[in-house]
């Protein structure tokens, strides 16, 4: 054990004898690692958002902003995924629904959205306080909601507050002829979470971009831009409550909708698409394949920009590192010969150089990780997507091994056929 420790000490001492070369290797390698980590971070950041909706986009179907879809029996508008499936044979629907709601004692405009299960389960927006939905909420006696408001967690409403429907809205429901409506029962929504300002929300909001890739499925809430307060709930829970206690509560399909066709019958698919177009208001739509292809292109778009830069840096760094390490080995040959005279085998002497290369590359990699971590904690990288994750670590380690391997191959070529006696003989001649 002590022998191994001493060998590492000798290897580190050899590095300290070449500060200028070590510094050059350090700067070049850090630049490569930073560019590599930045590129991987961009790819992973984009893919992680696309991955949330990737399952919804599987197979054949259409996605878009669908409103007011009429039920086949013309008795009512579609209000649940189950009703939508009745209208679309061999179809599966995951959509957003608009609910009429005004808060007692609050005049600000309200936008209330109900999510089908597949939507609220695939994406969780960043929260300033509280929690997102969970499966048990569907069976809860209370109507749990998550809100987005000016001021975030410090805004008008907090987690645990109840939002009560205006009395005049309840009166309008009763006037619509709903005799079995329990007018004495107040419609209250319990706030369980508050969305963070700037968070990405799944749906078709005012700020949703028109990009024809996965980005068009999300919008970013901004308290400084939005005048309305947004309320999000579970459509199944809200609809069950409506049918049991408030039949006059108005809701329609409105907003982001995923319509999947579970059949290869082109005629049936055409009939379903025609039904949606004629019996509903389709403000925008794209097929799944187009969204998926455009999303993949966007995810790897940054590679086209950074990859040539990265390849150039890698080649230059490999050449520079290999040359510098070869010079360091050349200059350190006499020291290795001395170690040989003092009892180390020539293989063990070359092993010191291998240890020096490993220590240098691993040290540079750890310093790079530490530097990025400190920058993130200090907020320097808060407006970027650069972070240290499993894929960044894996790619950096592979790059580190590549640098080390090339350095060792050059060193092995330089030392091949030479012995300690040859080195000492050359020194004596000099």
Secondary structure, DSSP 8 states (H G I E B T S, - for coil): -HHHHHHHHHHHHHHHTTHHHHHHHHHHHHHHHHHHHHHHHHHHHHHHHHHHHHTTT-SEEEEEEEE--B-TTSSSB--SHHHHHHHSTTEEEEEEEEE---BTT--S-EEEEEE-HHHHHH----EEEE----GGGGG-SSEEEEEE-TTGGGSS--TT-EEEB-HHHHHHHHHTT-TT--TTS--EEEEEEEE-TT-EEES--TT----SSGGGGEEE--TTT--SEEEEEEHHHHHHHHHHH-TT--EEEEEEEEEEE----HHHHHHHHHHHHHHSEEEEEEEHHHHHHHHHHHHTHHHHHHHHHHHHHHHHHHHHHHHHHHHHHHHHHHHHHHHHHTT--HHHHHHHHHHHHHHHHHHHHHHHHHHHHHHHHTTTTTTS-----HHHHHHHHHHHHHHHHHHHHHHHHHHTT--HHHHHHHHHH-
